[in-house]
């Protein structure tokens, strides 16, 4: 907030407040629980899974059954049915299973249920491709997609690659003044590197 005030003042804005805005600390102004905060995509996925499960319960005519009456057989019925009808991979099955386990664990923590109905449902064997490297055939395709859809990301990738940045700390502490000799040379300060001296 102080930075914004300074920038507005430097830009010639009038009546820029000098004090900080006070927050109530409740409701929408409550501080984030950073330890448990997840990405927007994660919350969207939770919502999708819960809606899908509810639709399954509606189809079975048990959507009005109290949540504490939901048993493992109901969850197994949903997971196996969706795997068969939607063609889920084992990995997709496991992901949805894990989402549901988290949801019901939350309900258990809130003492709305006594037992998590997902407990005992085994994960299926799957081969993870999440951290697979881009081979010489896939890498050029990935580059083209990034250039078209995320041009700023492409600039960032080039920036990190050509500078040889080794950690987020080095990148975070980099300042405009560290680019010298017309931008042809970049200095990494000692406090941002693993050494006891500046590096170029």
Secondary structure, 3 states (H helix, E strand, C coil): CHHHHHHHHHCCCCCCCCCCCCCCCCHHHCCCCCCCCCCHHHHHHHHHHHHHHHHHHHHHCCCCCCHHHCCHHHHHHHHHHHHHHHCCCHHHHHHHHHHHHHHHHHHHHCCCCCCCCCCCCCCCCCCCCCCCCCCCCHHHHHHHHHHHHCHHHHHHHHHHHHHCCCCHHHHHCCCHHHEECCCCEECECHHHCCCCCCEC
